[in-house]
Amino acid sequence: MASGRRIDRMDVIEKARELANEILKTEEYLSMSAAEEIMNHDEEGVGLMQDMELLQQEYVKSAREGANEVELLELEEYLKEKHAELLSYPATGNYIRAKAAFDSMIKDINNEITAGITGCSADDCEGCSGCS
Protein backbone atom coordinates (compact mmCIF):
# COMPACT_ATOMS: atom_id res chain seq x y z
CA MET A 1 0.00 0.00 0.00
CA ALA A 2 1.22 3.49 -0.85
CA SER A 3 2.48 5.64 1.98
CA GLY A 4 1.83 9.32 2.57
CA ARG A 5 -1.15 11.48 3.28
CA ARG A 6 -4.68 10.40 2.49
CA ILE A 7 -6.09 12.03 -0.60
CA ASP A 8 -9.71 12.95 -1.06
CA ARG A 9 -11.59 11.32 -3.93
CA MET A 10 -12.18 14.73 -5.51
CA ASP A 11 -8.41 15.31 -5.63
CA VAL A 12 -8.03 12.13 -7.65
CA ILE A 13 -10.89 13.11 -9.94
CA GLU A 14 -9.24 16.48 -10.49
CA LYS A 15 -6.00 14.70 -11.45
CA ALA A 16 -8.00 12.54 -13.88
CA ARG A 17 -9.39 15.71 -15.46
CA GLU A 18 -5.87 17.11 -15.73
CA LEU A 19 -4.74 13.88 -17.40
CA ALA A 20 -7.66 14.06 -19.82
CA ASN A 21 -6.72 17.64 -20.72
CA GLU A 22 -3.11 16.58 -21.33
CA ILE A 23 -4.24 13.66 -23.51
CA LEU A 24 -6.17 16.13 -25.68
CA LYS A 25 -2.82 17.84 -26.45
CA THR A 26 -1.00 14.70 -27.60
CA GLU A 27 0.02 14.10 -31.19
CA GLU A 28 -1.96 10.84 -31.12
CA TYR A 29 -5.21 12.58 -30.18
CA LEU A 30 -4.69 15.52 -32.53
CA SER A 31 -3.87 13.20 -35.45
CA MET A 32 -6.87 10.99 -34.75
CA SER A 33 -9.20 13.97 -34.42
CA ALA A 34 -7.98 15.53 -37.68
CA ALA A 35 -8.23 12.21 -39.54
CA GLU A 36 -11.74 11.65 -38.18
CA GLU A 37 -12.82 15.10 -39.36
CA ILE A 38 -11.50 14.42 -42.86
CA MET A 39 -13.12 10.99 -42.98
CA ASN A 40 -16.48 12.31 -41.77
CA HIS A 41 -16.55 14.80 -44.65
CA ASP A 42 -15.62 12.22 -47.28
CA GLU A 43 -18.74 10.60 -48.73
CA GLU A 44 -16.91 7.55 -50.04
CA GLY A 45 -15.10 7.09 -46.73
CA VAL A 46 -18.32 7.34 -44.76
CA GLY A 47 -19.92 4.81 -47.09
CA LEU A 48 -17.00 2.40 -46.71
CA MET A 49 -17.18 2.64 -42.92
CA GLN A 50 -20.94 2.07 -42.97
CA ASP A 51 -20.51 -0.95 -45.24
CA MET A 52 -17.93 -2.41 -42.85
CA GLU A 53 -20.21 -1.86 -39.86
CA LEU A 54 -23.11 -3.59 -41.61
CA LEU A 55 -20.87 -6.48 -42.59
CA GLN A 56 -19.66 -6.85 -39.00
CA GLN A 57 -23.26 -6.87 -37.79
CA GLU A 58 -24.14 -9.52 -40.37
CA TYR A 59 -21.22 -11.65 -39.18
CA VAL A 60 -22.27 -11.40 -35.53
CA LYS A 61 -25.89 -12.17 -36.41
CA SER A 62 -24.86 -15.18 -38.51
CA ALA A 63 -22.64 -16.50 -35.72
CA ARG A 64 -25.43 -16.10 -33.15
CA GLU A 65 -27.96 -17.80 -35.38
CA GLY A 66 -25.69 -20.80 -35.84
CA ALA A 67 -24.42 -20.32 -39.38
CA ASN A 68 -22.23 -23.15 -40.54
CA GLU A 69 -18.46 -22.92 -40.54
CA VAL A 70 -18.21 -22.42 -44.31
CA GLU A 71 -20.58 -19.45 -44.23
CA LEU A 72 -18.67 -17.87 -41.35
CA LEU A 73 -15.34 -18.39 -43.09
CA GLU A 74 -16.71 -16.72 -46.22
CA LEU A 75 -17.91 -13.77 -44.17
CA GLU A 76 -14.53 -13.55 -42.41
CA GLU A 77 -12.77 -13.47 -45.77
CA TYR A 78 -15.11 -10.74 -46.98
CA LEU A 79 -14.44 -8.80 -43.75
CA LYS A 80 -10.69 -9.05 -44.38
CA GLU A 81 -11.15 -7.79 -47.94
CA LYS A 82 -13.32 -4.90 -46.76
CA HIS A 83 -10.78 -4.02 -44.05
CA ALA A 84 -8.00 -3.98 -46.66
CA GLU A 85 -10.17 -1.68 -48.78
CA LEU A 86 -10.68 0.63 -45.80
CA LEU A 87 -6.93 0.73 -45.14
CA SER A 88 -6.12 1.48 -48.77
CA TYR A 89 -8.59 4.34 -49.10
CA PRO A 90 -6.77 7.45 -47.79
CA ALA A 91 -9.53 8.99 -45.64
CA THR A 92 -10.46 5.79 -43.85
CA GLY A 93 -6.96 4.31 -43.78
CA ASN A 94 -5.49 7.41 -42.15
CA TYR A 95 -8.26 7.43 -39.56
CA ILE A 96 -7.87 3.72 -38.74
CA ARG A 97 -4.10 4.07 -38.31
CA ALA A 98 -4.44 7.26 -36.22
CA LYS A 99 -7.10 5.66 -34.01
CA ALA A 100 -4.92 2.58 -33.51
CA ALA A 101 -2.04 4.82 -32.37
CA PHE A 102 -4.35 6.70 -29.99
CA ASP A 103 -5.82 3.46 -28.61
CA SER A 104 -2.30 2.13 -28.04
CA MET A 105 -1.38 5.26 -26.10
CA ILE A 106 -4.53 4.97 -23.95
CA LYS A 107 -3.71 1.30 -23.29
CA ASP A 108 -0.20 2.30 -22.19
CA ILE A 109 -1.64 4.96 -19.86
CA ASN A 110 -4.11 2.47 -18.36
CA ASN A 111 -1.29 -0.04 -17.88
CA GLU A 112 0.75 2.58 -16.01
CA ILE A 113 -2.19 3.44 -13.77
CA THR A 114 -2.81 -0.25 -13.05
CA ALA A 115 0.89 -0.84 -12.38
CA GLY A 116 0.93 2.10 -9.98
CA ILE A 117 -2.02 0.68 -8.07
CA THR A 118 -1.04 -2.98 -8.05
CA GLY A 119 2.74 -2.69 -8.12
CA CYS A 120 2.69 -5.01 -11.12
CA SER A 121 3.63 -3.92 -14.61
CA ALA A 122 2.55 -5.66 -17.79
CA ASP A 123 6.24 -5.99 -18.75
CA ASP A 124 7.28 -7.66 -15.51
CA CYS A 125 4.44 -9.73 -14.10
CA GLU A 126 5.02 -12.83 -12.05
CA GLY A 127 1.47 -13.58 -10.95
CA CYS A 128 0.99 -10.57 -8.71
CA SER A 129 -2.41 -9.78 -7.23
CA GLY A 130 -3.14 -7.25 -9.97
CA CYS A 131 -2.87 -9.83 -12.73
CA SER A 132 -4.17 -12.95 -11.06
C-alpha positions in Angstrom: 0.0 0.0 0.0 1.2 3.5 -0.8 2.5 5.6 2.0 1.8 9.3 2.6 -1.1 11.5 3.3 -4.7 10.4 2.5 -6.1 12.0 -0.6 -9.7 12.9 -1.1 -11.6 11.3 -3.9 -12.2 14.7 -5.5 -8.4 15.3 -5.6 -8.0 12.1 -7.6 -10.9 13.1 -9.9 -9.2 16.5 -10.5 -6.0 14.7 -11.5 -8.0 12.5 -13.9 -9.4 15.7 -15.5 -5.9 17.1 -15.7 -4.7 13.9 -17.4 -7.7 14.1 -19.8 -6.7 17.6 -20.7 -3.1 16.6 -21.3 -4.2 13.7 -23.5 -6.2 16.1 -25.7 -2.8 17.8 -26.5 -1.0 14.7 -27.6 0.0 14.1 -31.2 -2.0 10.8 -31.1 -5.2 12.6 -30.2 -4.7 15.5 -32.5 -3.9 13.2 -35.5 -6.9 11.0 -34.8 -9.2 14.0 -34.4 -8.0 15.5 -37.7 -8.2 12.2 -39.5 -11.7 11.6 -38.2 -12.8 15.1 -39.4 -11.5 14.4 -42.9 -13.1 11.0 -43.0 -16.5 12.3 -41.8 -16.5 14.8 -44.7 -15.6 12.2 -47.3 -18.7 10.6 -48.7 -16.9 7.6 -50.0 -15.1 7.1 -46.7 -18.3 7.3 -44.8 -19.9 4.8 -47.1 -17.0 2.4 -46.7 -17.2 2.6 -42.9 -20.9 2.1 -43.0 -20.5 -1.0 -45.2 -17.9 -2.4 -42.9 -20.2 -1.9 -39.9 -23.1 -3.6 -41.6 -20.9 -6.5 -42.6 -19.7 -6.9 -39.0 -23.3 -6.9 -37.8 -24.1 -9.5 -40.4 -21.2 -11.7 -39.2 -22.3 -11.4 -35.5 -25.9 -12.2 -36.4 -24.9 -15.2 -38.5 -22.6 -16.5 -35.7 -25.4 -16.1 -33.1 -28.0 -17.8 -35.4 -25.7 -20.8 -35.8 -24.4 -20.3 -39.4 -22.2 -23.1 -40.5 -18.5 -22.9 -40.5 -18.2 -22.4 -44.3 -20.6 -19.4 -44.2 -18.7 -17.9 -41.3 -15.3 -18.4 -43.1 -16.7 -16.7 -46.2 -17.9 -13.8 -44.2 -14.5 -13.6 -42.4 -12.8 -13.5 -45.8 -15.1 -10.7 -47.0 -14.4 -8.8 -43.8 -10.7 -9.1 -44.4 -11.2 -7.8 -47.9 -13.3 -4.9 -46.8 -10.8 -4.0 -44.1 -8.0 -4.0 -46.7 -10.2 -1.7 -48.8 -10.7 0.6 -45.8 -6.9 0.7 -45.1 -6.1 1.5 -48.8 -8.6 4.3 -49.1 -6.8 7.5 -47.8 -9.5 9.0 -45.6 -10.5 5.8 -43.8 -7.0 4.3 -43.8 -5.5 7.4 -42.2 -8.3 7.4 -39.6 -7.9 3.7 -38.7 -4.1 4.1 -38.3 -4.4 7.3 -36.2 -7.1 5.7 -34.0 -4.9 2.6 -33.5 -2.0 4.8 -32.4 -4.4 6.7 -30.0 -5.8 3.5 -28.6 -2.3 2.1 -28.0 -1.4 5.3 -26.1 -4.5 5.0 -24.0 -3.7 1.3 -23.3 -0.2 2.3 -22.2 -1.6 5.0 -19.9 -4.1 2.5 -18.4 -1.3 0.0 -17.9 0.7 2.6 -16.0 -2.2 3.4 -13.8 -2.8 -0.3 -13.0 0.9 -0.8 -12.4 0.9 2.1 -10.0 -2.0 0.7 -8.1 -1.0 -3.0 -8.1 2.7 -2.7 -8.1 2.7 -5.0 -11.1 3.6 -3.9 -14.6 2.6 -5.7 -17.8 6.2 -6.0 -18.7 7.3 -7.7 -15.5 4.4 -9.7 -14.1 5.0 -12.8 -12.0 1.5 -13.6 -10.9 1.0 -10.6 -8.7 -2.4 -9.8 -7.2 -3.1 -7.2 -10.0 -2.9 -9.8 -12.7 -4.2 -12.9 -11.1 
